[in-house]
């Protein structure tokens, strides 16, 4: 039986690829990784060749007849066979889904102002007020999730990282890259995400890319 495949973009650029990649790693799924470099002449052709029926963007998850594109949809698909990727308790699970979808749909100002780039150190760069408001909202989300559901561990919903943590992991990277000041509680959460072996693996591969 062949292993599932995750088609991703550059690890230094593709924050959306990081999210399902991290979920697969946390779930312990044995998967193949197909990396397609972005912003090249053959990028679109290579993505289309990998999954002709998909949207023409990465990431894409291929598992037999299953073809899923879009990061959160991939995470949800993986969670069908690995339900531990969501909190077990109903209220916590609902909250996790809500904040994961908020991340998916929002924070455009932060994304535009602070592009995902693990190779750079841009500490001290002034971000615009709109991006600052996004950071304030993100850290409030983290604080509320931790206060309500995070007892017993360093992650948003306790001792085990969830899809919600996967969705916010690229924001942790942005805050680090741009040296955005956050409070001690947010800093502790950032440290917990960066301490994940999978995050360290992704970063090391990103730094090694040409």
Long-range contacts (C-beta under 8 A, 24 or more apart in sequence): 2-64, 3-30, 3-31, 3-32, 4-29, 4-31, 4-32, 4-61, 4-62, 4-63, 4-64, 4-66, 5-31, 5-32, 5-33, 5-34, 5-61, 5-62, 5-63, 6-31, 6-32, 6-33, 6-34, 6-59, 6-60, 6-61, 6-62, 6-74, 7-34, 7-36, 7-47, 7-50, 7-51, 7-58, 7-59, 7-60, 7-61, 7-62, 8-33, 8-34, 8-35, 8-36, 8-58, 8-59, 9-35, 9-36, 9-37, 9-38, 9-58, 9-59, 10-35, 10-37, 10-38, 10-206, 10-209, 11-35, 11-118, 11-202, 11-203, 11-205, 11-206, 11-209, 12-116, 12-117, 12-118, 12-119, 12-206, 12-207, 12-209, 13-38, 13-39, 13-116, 13-117, 14-38, 14-58, 14-59, 14-116, 15-111, 15-116, 15-170, 15-173, 16-58, 16-59, 16-71, 16-170, 17-58, 17-59, 17-71, 18-166, 18-169, 18-170, 18-173, 18-202, 19-59, 19-71, 19-72, 19-74, 19-75, 19-166, 19-167, 19-169, 19-170, 20-59, 20-61, 20-71, 20-74, 20-75, 20-78, 20-166, 21-59, 21-198, 21-202, 22-165, 22-166, 22-169, 22-196, 22-198, 22-199, 22-202, 23-74, 23-75, 23-78, 23-79, 23-85, 23-163, 23-166, 24-78, 25-198, 25-201, 26-85, 26-161, 26-166, 26-196, 26-198, 27-78, 27-79, 27-82, 27-84, 27-85, 28-82, 29-78, 29-82, 71-104, 71-167, 72-100, 72-101, 72-104, 72-163, 72-167, 75-100, 75-163, 75-166, 75-167, 76-163, 79-163, 84-160, 85-162, 85-163, 86-162, 86-163, 87-149, 87-157, 87-158, 87-162, 89-149, 91-149, 92-148, 92-149, 92-157, 95-145, 95-148, 95-149, 95-157, 96-145, 96-149, 96-156, 96-157, 96-162, 96-163, 96-164, 97-164, 99-141, 99-145, 99-156, 99-164, 99-167, 99-168, 100-163, 100-164, 100-167, 102-141, 103-138, 103-164, 103-167, 103-168, 103-171, 104-167, 106-134, 107-134, 107-137, 107-138, 107-171, 109-133, 109-134, 110-134, 110-135, 110-138, 110-171, 110-174, 114-174, 114-177, 114-178, 114-180, 116-170, 116-173, 116-174, 116-177, 117-177, 118-173, 118-177, 118-203, 118-206, 118-207, 119-206, 119-207, 120-177, 121-177, 121-179, 122-177, 122-178, 122-179, 123-178, 123-179, 124-179, 125-178, 125-179, 127-178, 127-180, 135-175, 135-180, 135-182, 138-168, 138-171, 139-182, 139-183, 139-185, 139-186, 141-168, 142-168, 142-185, 142-186, 142-189, 143-185, 143-186, 146-185, 146-189, 154-188, 154-189, 154-191, 154-192, 155-189, 155-192, 155-193, 156-189, 161-193, 161-196, 165-193, 168-193, 169-193, 169-199, 173-203
